[in-house]
Amino acid sequence: MMNPQDLKKALEGICAIAVTPMNADRTVNYDGVRKHIRFLISKGINRDNCCTLVVGGSTGECGALTIEERKKLIETAVEEAGEELPIIAGCNHSNIEDVKDLLVHAQNAGAAGAMVLSPYYYVPTDQAVVRFYQEISKCVDFGILLYNNLEVTHKDVPVEVMEQLVTTSNVVGIKECTPNFAKMEKVARKLGDKITVVNGHGEFLEPFAAVAGTKGFISSTSNFAPEIAVEMWKARSSGDYVKAKKIRDRLSPYLDLAAAESATGGEPVVLAILKRAATLVGSDCGPGRIPLPEIDPELDEKIKKMLKEVGLV
């Protein structure tokens, strides 16, 4: 387990967000989880390249997993790679008691920290968000990555709320998924010296988010193209944003496909594409649970075409 300040520093890099491999019957494939993590590490997602790994987050289908499945997922990830890579446990839930249960379990399992959405189901007030993170911080000693995702919570956590949490909770980083780029820049400008601001839109906003002052970025494309994310990070972290943009542009076929499909299928179809793409490049992640759609032949051909254009198959 890392202390909060160590997690704050570790978040200055690539925060890879893993899908959850499943068997054909859609039970969690824990052996597949181990193999997928090993695939990511073999392609550069490791401590030496300033990477952390989130398991059981939104991309990991947390909303479709039981609490026990999520606990075992955290245990499996830590057992497989906790000594090689900081494992961040996704502990999102609409019930604060389940959040606390997951947090305590993650800490006991040896996770480096946790990622937690602000309250959802009913849209919370600013004060409710503050109270939430303050209360969950009391049950663990490690750091928390605040996950600001308007699409899920229907609330874009204000800068003023984040400022309150800096000194009153275990929040040491923000996965900033605001749809307002000016707000992301404001968060980085006002809080960047106190907590680690992570570009939550990942490759879609790189390296523009680096120019705005974020210290790291999430990477969902690491599930099928981890080597490209690592190459981009190396350019970004050295300040060579022109090179980082050229590397990022290699992923344009995926970014265009994800944007086009999500326009009608929402985020679930993007997660289905990530799992299928990972499988096609050699890490079998299986299907997804509802609400992820089935991959029909037409979409499968689009994914194969995308991977060929990116140069991965």
VENQUI-V698334 format. One record per residue. N is the residue number from 1. RES is the residue in one letter. OMEGA is omega in radians with two decimals (none if undefined). D_CENTER is the distance of its C-alpha to the mean C-alpha in Angstrom with 2 decimals. Layout:
n=N res=RES omega=OMEGA d_center=D_CENTER
n=N res=RES omega=OMEGA d_center=D_CENTER
This chain:
n=1 res=M omega=3.06 d_center=18.92
n=2 res=M omega=2.96 d_center=18.32
n=3 res=N omega=-3.05 d_center=19.98
n=4 res=P omega=-3.11 d_center=18.15
n=5 res=Q omega=3.07 d_center=19.43
n=6 res=D omega=3.10 d_center=18.33
n=7 res=L omega=3.10 d_center=14.68
n=8 res=K omega=3.14 d_center=15.24
n=9 res=K omega=-3.10 d_center=16.53
n=10 res=A omega=-3.12 d_center=14.00
n=11 res=L omega=3.10 d_center=11.23
n=12 res=E omega=-3.08 d_center=13.59
n=13 res=G omega=3.13 d_center=12.23
n=14 res=I omega=3.04 d_center=9.46
n=15 res=C omega=-3.10 d_center=6.10
n=16 res=A omega=-3.12 d_center=5.68
n=17 res=I omega=-2.98 d_center=3.54
n=18 res=A omega=2.92 d_center=6.99
n=19 res=V omega=3.11 d_center=9.36
n=20 res=T omega=3.13 d_center=12.12
n=21 res=P omega=3.12 d_center=15.46
n=22 res=M omega=3.05 d_center=18.41
n=23 res=N omega=-3.12 d_center=22.15
n=24 res=A omega=3.13 d_center=24.39
n=25 res=D omega=3.08 d_center=25.23
n=26 res=R omega=2.88 d_center=21.59
n=27 res=T omega=-3.12 d_center=21.72
n=28 res=V omega=-3.13 d_center=18.81
n=29 res=N omega=-3.05 d_center=19.70
n=30 res=Y omega=3.03 d_center=19.11
n=31 res=D omega=3.07 d_center=20.98
n=32 res=G omega=3.07 d_center=18.74
n=33 res=V omega=3.11 d_center=15.69
n=34 res=R omega=-3.11 d_center=17.62
n=35 res=K omega=3.14 d_center=18.63
n=36 res=H omega=3.09 d_center=15.24
n=37 res=I omega=3.12 d_center=14.04
n=38 res=R omega=3.07 d_center=17.44
n=39 res=F omega=-3.13 d_center=17.03
n=40 res=L omega=-3.13 d_center=13.93
n=41 res=I omega=-3.12 d_center=15.91
n=42 res=S omega=-3.13 d_center=19.01
n=43 res=K omega=3.02 d_center=17.55
n=44 res=G omega=3.11 d_center=16.59
n=45 res=I omega=-3.09 d_center=13.19
n=46 res=N omega=-3.07 d_center=15.06
n=47 res=R omega=-3.11 d_center=16.17
n=48 res=D omega=3.12 d_center=18.85
n=49 res=N omega=3.06 d_center=16.58
n=50 res=C omega=-3.11 d_center=14.68
n=51 res=C omega=2.88 d_center=11.48
n=52 res=T omega=-3.12 d_center=9.38
n=53 res=L omega=3.08 d_center=7.58
n=54 res=V omega=3.01 d_center=5.52
n=55 res=V omega=3.10 d_center=7.88
n=56 res=G omega=3.04 d_center=9.04
n=57 res=G omega=-3.14 d_center=6.37
n=58 res=S omega=3.10 d_center=7.38
n=59 res=T omega=3.08 d_center=6.75
n=60 res=G omega=3.09 d_center=8.55
n=61 res=E omega=-3.11 d_center=11.25
n=62 res=C omega=-3.11 d_center=11.54
n=63 res=G omega=-3.13 d_center=14.14
n=64 res=A omega=-3.13 d_center=16.22
n=65 res=L omega=3.04 d_center=16.39
n=66 res=T omega=3.10 d_center=19.07
n=67 res=I omega=-3.13 d_center=18.74
n=68 res=E omega=3.09 d_center=20.51
n=69 res=E omega=-3.12 d_center=18.31
n=70 res=R omega=3.10 d_center=15.21
n=71 res=K omega=-3.13 d_center=17.32
n=72 res=K omega=3.09 d_center=18.47
n=73 res=L omega=3.11 d_center=15.06
n=74 res=I omega=3.14 d_center=14.21
n=75 res=E omega=-3.10 d_center=17.74
n=76 res=T omega=-3.12 d_center=17.57
n=77 res=A omega=-3.13 d_center=14.57
n=78 res=V omega=3.11 d_center=16.28
n=79 res=E omega=-3.08 d_center=19.61
n=80 res=E omega=-2.96 d_center=18.59
n=81 res=A omega=-3.08 d_center=16.92
n=82 res=G omega=3.12 d_center=16.86
n=83 res=E omega=-3.06 d_center=19.66
n=84 res=E omega=-2.96 d_center=18.13
n=85 res=L omega=3.09 d_center=14.52
n=86 res=P omega=3.13 d_center=12.99
n=87 res=I omega=3.11 d_center=11.23
n=88 res=I omega=-3.08 d_center=9.13
n=89 res=A omega=3.00 d_center=9.99
n=90 res=G omega=-3.08 d_center=8.52
n=91 res=C omega=3.12 d_center=11.80
n=92 res=N omega=2.99 d_center=11.89
n=93 res=H omega=3.10 d_center=15.43
n=94 res=S omega=-3.12 d_center=18.26
n=95 res=N omega=-3.06 d_center=20.60
n=96 res=I omega=3.13 d_center=20.47
n=97 res=E omega=3.06 d_center=22.41
n=98 res=D omega=3.07 d_center=19.88
n=99 res=V omega=3.14 d_center=17.17
n=100 res=K omega=3.14 d_center=19.69
n=101 res=D omega=3.13 d_center=20.48
n=102 res=L omega=3.13 d_center=16.95
n=103 res=L omega=-3.13 d_center=16.66
n=104 res=V omega=3.13 d_center=20.05
n=105 res=H omega=-3.14 d_center=19.42
n=106 res=A omega=3.13 d_center=16.29
n=107 res=Q omega=3.14 d_center=18.44
n=108 res=N omega=-3.14 d_center=21.37
n=109 res=A omega=3.11 d_center=19.52
n=110 res=G omega=3.09 d_center=18.66
n=111 res=A omega=-3.12 d_center=14.94
n=112 res=A omega=-3.11 d_center=14.38
n=113 res=G omega=-3.10 d_center=12.89
n=114 res=A omega=3.01 d_center=10.91
n=115 res=M omega=-3.04 d_center=8.38
n=116 res=V omega=3.01 d_center=10.70
n=117 res=L omega=2.97 d_center=11.41
n=118 res=S omega=-3.05 d_center=14.88
n=119 res=P omega=3.11 d_center=17.62
n=120 res=Y omega=-2.94 d_center=17.86
n=121 res=Y omega=2.93 d_center=20.58
n=122 res=Y omega=3.13 d_center=23.11
n=123 res=V omega=-3.06 d_center=22.14
n=124 res=P omega=2.98 d_center=22.59
n=125 res=T omega=3.10 d_center=24.73
n=126 res=D omega=-3.10 d_center=23.67
n=127 res=Q omega=3.10 d_center=25.51
n=128 res=A omega=3.10 d_center=23.85
n=129 res=V omega=3.12 d_center=20.38
n=130 res=V omega=-3.12 d_center=22.01
n=131 res=R omega=-3.12 d_center=23.71
n=132 res=F omega=-3.10 d_center=20.66
n=133 res=Y omega=3.08 d_center=18.74
n=134 res=Q omega=-3.10 d_center=22.10
n=135 res=E omega=-3.12 d_center=22.98
n=136 res=I omega=3.13 d_center=19.92
n=137 res=S omega=-3.09 d_center=20.20
n=138 res=K omega=-3.02 d_center=23.67
n=139 res=C omega=-3.14 d_center=22.73
n=140 res=V omega=3.13 d_center=20.71
n=141 res=D omega=-3.09 d_center=21.25
n=142 res=F omega=-3.09 d_center=17.85
n=143 res=G omega=-3.12 d_center=15.51
n=144 res=I omega=3.03 d_center=13.11
n=145 res=L omega=3.13 d_center=10.14
n=146 res=L omega=-3.10 d_center=11.23
n=147 res=Y omega=-3.12 d_center=8.95
n=148 res=N omega=-3.06 d_center=11.37
n=149 res=N omega=-3.11 d_center=11.13
n=150 res=L omega=-3.09 d_center=14.73
n=151 res=E omega=-3.12 d_center=14.48
n=152 res=V omega=-3.00 d_center=13.98
n=153 res=T omega=-3.07 d_center=15.94
n=154 res=H omega=3.08 d_center=18.41
n=155 res=K omega=3.06 d_center=18.48
n=156 res=D omega=-3.03 d_center=17.37
n=157 res=V omega=-3.09 d_center=17.61
n=158 res=P omega=3.09 d_center=20.44
n=159 res=V omega=-3.08 d_center=20.74
n=160 res=E omega=3.09 d_center=23.61
n=161 res=V omega=3.12 d_center=21.65
n=162 res=M omega=3.13 d_center=19.13
n=163 res=E omega=3.12 d_center=22.29
n=164 res=Q omega=-3.05 d_center=23.72
n=165 res=L omega=-3.09 d_center=20.81
n=166 res=V omega=-3.07 d_center=21.01
n=167 res=T omega=-3.04 d_center=24.20
n=168 res=T omega=-3.10 d_center=24.15
n=169 res=S omega=3.09 d_center=20.97
n=170 res=N omega=3.12 d_center=18.55
n=171 res=V omega=-3.14 d_center=15.96
n=172 res=V omega=3.12 d_center=15.48
n=173 res=G omega=3.11 d_center=12.52
n=174 res=I omega=2.94 d_center=11.20
n=175 res=K omega=-2.97 d_center=8.00
n=176 res=E omega=3.13 d_center=10.69
n=177 res=C omega=3.10 d_center=10.57
n=178 res=T omega=3.06 d_center=14.33
n=179 res=P omega=-3.09 d_center=16.35
n=180 res=N omega=-3.07 d_center=18.87
n=181 res=F omega=3.11 d_center=18.49
n=182 res=A omega=3.11 d_center=21.44
n=183 res=K omega=3.08 d_center=19.76
n=184 res=M omega=3.11 d_center=16.78
n=185 res=E omega=3.14 d_center=19.58
n=186 res=K omega=3.10 d_center=21.41
n=187 res=V omega=-3.14 d_center=18.65
n=188 res=A omega=-3.11 d_center=18.36
n=189 res=R omega=-3.05 d_center=22.17
n=190 res=K omega=-3.03 d_center=22.96
n=191 res=L omega=-3.01 d_center=20.37
n=192 res=G omega=3.10 d_center=19.17
n=193 res=D omega=-3.10 d_center=21.81
n=194 res=K omega=3.11 d_center=20.93
n=195 res=I omega=-3.12 d_center=17.17
n=196 res=T omega=3.12 d_center=14.38
n=197 res=V omega=-3.08 d_center=13.20
n=198 res=V omega=3.07 d_center=9.95
n=199 res=N omega=-3.07 d_center=10.08
n=200 res=G omega=3.10 d_center=7.49
n=201 res=H omega=3.02 d_center=9.35
n=202 res=G omega=-3.03 d_center=8.83
n=203 res=E omega=3.11 d_center=11.91
n=204 res=F omega=-3.08 d_center=13.58
n=205 res=L omega=3.10 d_center=14.50
n=206 res=E omega=-0.07 d_center=15.10
n=207 res=P omega=-3.10 d_center=17.31
n=208 res=F omega=3.14 d_center=18.53
n=209 res=A omega=3.08 d_center=15.90
n=210 res=A omega=3.11 d_center=17.17
n=211 res=V omega=3.13 d_center=20.64
n=212 res=A omega=3.05 d_center=19.66
n=213 res=G omega=3.10 d_center=18.89
n=214 res=T omega=-3.06 d_center=15.15
n=215 res=K omega=-3.12 d_center=14.76
n=216 res=G omega=3.11 d_center=11.52
n=217 res=F omega=3.03 d_center=8.92
n=218 res=I omega=3.12 d_center=5.38
n=219 res=S omega=3.01 d_center=6.55
n=220 res=S omega=3.14 d_center=6.66
n=221 res=T omega=3.07 d_center=10.31
n=222 res=S omega=3.13 d_center=10.14
n=223 res=N omega=3.12 d_center=10.83
n=224 res=F omega=-3.12 d_center=14.21
n=225 res=A omega=-3.07 d_center=14.81
n=226 res=P omega=-3.10 d_center=13.43
n=227 res=E omega=3.12 d_center=16.75
n=228 res=I omega=3.10 d_center=16.48
n=229 res=A omega=-3.14 d_center=13.27
n=230 res=V omega=3.13 d_center=15.18
n=231 res=E omega=3.14 d_center=18.31
n=232 res=M omega=3.12 d_center=16.87
n=233 res=W omega=-3.12 d_center=15.55
n=234 res=K omega=3.11 d_center=19.05
n=235 res=A omega=-3.13 d_center=20.72
n=236 res=R omega=-3.05 d_center=18.60
n=237 res=S omega=3.08 d_center=19.09
n=238 res=S omega=3.13 d_center=22.78
n=239 res=G omega=3.12 d_center=23.18
n=240 res=D omega=-3.04 d_center=24.13
n=241 res=Y omega=3.09 d_center=22.39
n=242 res=V omega=3.10 d_center=24.81
n=243 res=K omega=3.13 d_center=23.87
n=244 res=A omega=3.13 d_center=20.12
n=245 res=K omega=3.12 d_center=20.85
n=246 res=K omega=3.11 d_center=22.95
n=247 res=I omega=3.12 d_center=20.30
n=248 res=R omega=-3.11 d_center=17.77
n=249 res=D omega=3.04 d_center=20.64
n=250 res=R omega=-3.12 d_center=20.76
n=251 res=L omega=-3.10 d_center=17.73
n=252 res=S omega=3.10 d_center=19.65
n=253 res=P omega=3.09 d_center=20.81
n=254 res=Y omega=-3.09 d_center=17.34
n=255 res=L omega=3.11 d_center=16.38
n=256 res=D omega=3.13 d_center=19.78
n=257 res=L omega=-3.13 d_center=19.52
n=258 res=A omega=3.14 d_center=16.23
n=259 res=A omega=-3.12 d_center=17.79
n=260 res=A omega=-3.10 d_center=21.06
n=261 res=E omega=-3.12 d_center=20.00
n=262 res=S omega=3.12 d_center=17.72
n=263 res=A omega=3.12 d_center=20.81
n=264 res=T omega=-3.07 d_center=22.52
n=265 res=G omega=3.12 d_center=20.06
n=266 res=G omega=-3.11 d_center=17.19
n=267 res=E omega=-3.13 d_center=13.51
n=268 res=P omega=-3.13 d_center=14.77
n=269 res=V omega=3.09 d_center=16.52
n=270 res=V omega=3.12 d_center=13.60
n=271 res=L omega=3.10 d_center=11.89
n=272 res=A omega=3.11 d_center=15.43
n=273 res=I omega=3.14 d_center=15.80
n=274 res=L omega=-3.11 d_center=12.81
n=275 res=K omega=-3.13 d_center=14.40
n=276 res=R omega=3.14 d_center=17.80
n=277 res=A omega=3.11 d_center=17.11
n=278 res=A omega=3.13 d_center=15.80
n=279 res=T omega=-3.08 d_center=18.97
n=280 res=L omega=3.12 d_center=21.19
n=281 res=V omega=2.99 d_center=20.29
n=282 res=G omega=3.09 d_center=21.03
n=283 res=S omega=-3.02 d_center=18.32
n=284 res=D omega=-3.13 d_center=19.42
n=285 res=C omega=3.04 d_center=16.67
n=286 res=G omega=-3.13 d_center=19.24
n=287 res=P omega=3.07 d_center=19.18
n=288 res=G omega=3.08 d_center=17.10
n=289 res=R omega=3.03 d_center=18.47
n=290 res=I omega=0.36 d_center=19.78
n=291 res=P omega=3.07 d_center=18.68
n=292 res=L omega=-3.12 d_center=17.40
n=293 res=P omega=2.95 d_center=20.54
n=294 res=E omega=3.05 d_center=22.62
n=295 res=I omega=3.14 d_center=22.54
n=296 res=D omega=-3.09 d_center=26.09
n=297 res=P omega=-3.12 d_center=28.14
n=298 res=E omega=3.13 d_center=27.83
n=299 res=L omega=3.13 d_center=24.03
n=300 res=D omega=3.11 d_center=24.13
n=301 res=E omega=3.10 d_center=26.50
n=302 res=K omega=3.14 d_center=24.30
n=303 res=I omega=3.12 d_center=21.40
n=304 res=K omega=3.10 d_center=23.94
n=305 res=K omega=3.12 d_center=25.38
n=306 res=M omega=-3.11 d_center=22.08
n=307 res=L omega=3.11 d_center=21.45
n=308 res=K omega=3.14 d_center=25.05
n=309 res=E omega=3.10 d_center=24.79
n=310 res=V omega=3.12 d_center=21.80
n=311 res=G omega=-3.09 d_center=23.96
n=312 res=L omega=3.08 d_center=22.02
n=313 res=V omega=none d_center=24.75
